[in-house]
Amino acid sequence: LPRAVQAFLGVLRKEKPRDQLQPLKSFRLLLEAASLRSPPMLTAHVEPIWAYWHPQYCAVQLLPLQEHLDLMPVTSELLLCMEAIARGNMEIVTVLIQRQLEPRTGAKEAMMRACSLTVLRHLVSNLESELRTYADFVVSVLKNMATDLDYKVRKAVLQNVLALGPSENGYLSCPGGTSLISLVVREASITPATIKDWTAKNSKAAGDSSPLCSASPEELRDMGTSTLTLFASSFPSLDRVMWPHLLECLGCRAAGDGADFFVSFPVVCH
């Protein structure tokens, strides 16, 4: 196994992203087979694989929109590879994600943090049983990221919160879960003035970026509104989390960071 892992990593490092699909598929099959063994065979190789995998995943996300779309199969295989590793090595993978997201010692580039959050969302959506004992960890990580000012990171956090809602792991019922509800309200409360100012300063930046790079305050406001509506209308299990906590939001005047809770009154009241 060590020789096989090193051989695959060697091949992937030499190939351009557009030529990595078939090697990645073969590598994923190896990872899935190794993860099913007991005890897990990949433990000693998780960190070296992550050292290759994370920068590669971020590099694909940074490509212009058309190139990014052309490489969607490669992006999917990269996520499936990490999913295969996490099945038998969740503790190590969660530690690696947490290292990237540490406010003081983690990744300095916002894109690196956003990519790590994208990985976390993929695991939340696809490895529910494996993450059952890590529910408090997931909520804690997202709660710590709620103060990040970068729109790309905020978008990734909001996407994670949306993924937590329907989960049977009861993430939002964990300590700190109501803080994530407040975060959704804050994003739904972004003011028209904030959107106008951002658009005026970044009009040339939009349009040719990958979905993860193209976050804007208007997109965050729309995502926050739709998330609140979805939580209230489609997931009865969240009633005990949202009520009576949402009443606290009605009692606040300012949300901070270019937000005003009065903006989200209609959806909160609904």
N, C-alpha and C positions, 0 to 999 in steps of 0.2 A: 504493500500500500504506500509506504513513503516514496518509493521510486516512481510509482504511478502518479501520485499527486504532484511531485516535482516535475515529472515529464509533461503533464498537462499544463501546469503553470508556465513551463518554459515555452511550450507551443503557443499558448494564449498571449504571452508577452510579445512574441515575435509578430503575431498576426495583427492586421488592422481590424478595427471594430466590425467592419462589414464582412470580414472573412472568419469571424469567430463563432458563428452560429453552430456549425456542425461540431467543432471541438467542444463547445459549451454543452451541447446536448449529450455528448459522450461522457463528459466530465460529470454532468448531473446524474447520469445513470450510475456512475461509480460512487458518487457521494450518497445517493439513495441506498444503494446496496450496503455500503459501509455503515450508514446510520441505523440500519435495521439490525445490525449485529449487537449482541449483548455479551460483555460490556461494549460500549461504543468504541469503534476503532479510530474515529477521527479526532479525538480529543487533543492529541498532540499537534494536529495539523490545522486547527481552526484559526489560530492567530496568523500563521503564514498565508493562509488562503485569504483571510480578511485584508491583510496588507496589500495583496494584489487586487482583491475584489472591490473594495470601497473606492479607491481612486478611479478604477475603471468605470464603475457605475456612475460616478460623478461626472467623468469626462463625457460620457454619452449624453447625460442630461444637459450639458452645457453646449451641445451642438446646435446650430441653427435649426429652426422648426422642421424644414423639409428633411434634412439629414436625420434629425431625431425620429421623425415618423418612419423613415425608411428602415431605421434600426430598432423599431419596436419589438420584433422577434428576439433580437439580442438582449434588449432590456428585460424582456420576460424571462429569458433563460437565466440571466444573471440573478434575478429574484428567486427563481426556482432553485438555483444552486444554493443560495443562502437558506432557503426554506428547508432543503434537504439536510444541510448541516445542523440547523437549529432543532430539528426533530429529536436528535439524540444528544445535543449539546447546548440546550437552551440557556443554561446558567452562564456559559462562556460567552455566547452571542449577546445576551443582555448586558453583560459587563462591557463588552466592546462597544455596543451602542451607547451605553451610559458615558463611557470615556469621551466619545465624540461630542456629547451634549453637555458636559460639565461646564457651567458658566465661566469658571476661572481657568480651567486647564484643558478644556475641550477644543474643538476645531474653531479657528478664528474666522474662517470663511463661512458666510451664511449659507452658501450652496452646499457645503459639506454637512452642515447641521440639518439642512432641509432633506438631503439625501438619506441621512441616518434615520430621520423621522419617517421617510417613505418606506424604508425597510421595516421599521417597527409596525407601520400600518399594515404592510403585507403579512407580517407574522400574526398580527391580531386577527386579520380576516381569514387566515388559512390554517392556523394552528391553535384553535380554541382550547382543546383539551390539554395540549402541552403548556399553554400559558395560564392555566387555571390557578396555579399556585403563585403566579407572578402578577396577579391583578393589582396588588398594592404598588408594585414596582412600576408598572405601566402608568398608573395614575400619577404617581410621584414624579416620574420623568416629564410627563406632559404638563403637570402643574408648574414645575421648575422652568419649563420653556415658555410659559405663558407671558413672561415679562420681556421676551425677545422682541425688539422693535422692527426687525427686518420682515418685510411683507412675505417673502418666500417662506421663511420659517413659520410665520403666523398661519399662512395657508396650509402648510404641512401639519401643524398642530391641529388646526380645525378639521382637516381630513381625518386625522386620527380619532378625534372626539366623535365624529360622525360614525366611524367604524366601531367604536365602543358601544354605541347606543343599542343595537339589536343583539349584542352578545349575551349568551347565557351565563357568562362569567360575572355579570353584575359589576362591571368596572365602575360605573358612575355611582354605585351605592357604597363604594369603598371610601375611607377617609380622604378628603380632598376632591371627591367627585363633584360636589356642588360648586367648587371653584372652577371646574371645567364648564359647568353650565353658565356661570357668570362670564366666563371667557367668550362663550358663544353669543351671549347677549351683548357683550362689549363690541364684538365684531359686527353684529347686526345694527349697532348704534353709530357706526361711522357716519359723520356728517357730510352733507353735500359739499360744504366748503372744503373739507379735507380732500374729497375726491377731485374737486375742481383744481385745487392747488397742485395736487400730485400729477394730474393729467397735463397741466400746463408745463410742468417741469420735465415730464417723462414722455411726451407725445411721440418722440422719435424712437423710444426704447421698445414700444409695444409692437406686436405684429409678426416679428420674425424670430421669436424665442420659443424654446420648448415650454410645455405647460407648466413645469415646475419653476421656470425662470420668469414667467410672465405674470406673476402675482401683482395685483393692484388693490387699492383700498375699495374700489367699487366691487371688484370680484369678491373680496372678503365680506363686504356688507351683504351681498346677495347670498353668499354661502351661509353666513350666520343666520339670515332670515329663513332660508329654506331648511336649515338644520333644526332650528327651533320649531318650525311648523311640522316637520317630519317627526320629531320627538314627541310632540303633543298629540299628533293625530294617528301615528302608526305603532307606537310602542307603549302600551298601557303599563308595562312594568316600570316605566320611568316616571309615572305620576308621583310616586312617593319621593322621588328625587327632586322633581321640579316644583312640587307643591309641599310646603308653602315657601320654598326658597325664592321663587320668582318674585314674591311680594317684596323681598329686600331690594330687588332691582327697581321696583316701582318707587321706592323711597329715596332713590339716589338721583341727584341732579346731573352730575358730571361723571363720565366713565373714564376720562383720561385718554391720552394717545389719539387725539383728534376724534373722540367719540362723545356722544351725548345720549344718555339713556332715553330721553324724550323721543328720539328718532325711532327707537324700537318699541315704543309703547303699544302700537296696534298689534304687533305679532305677540308681544309678551302677554297682553290682556287676552288675546285669543287663546 
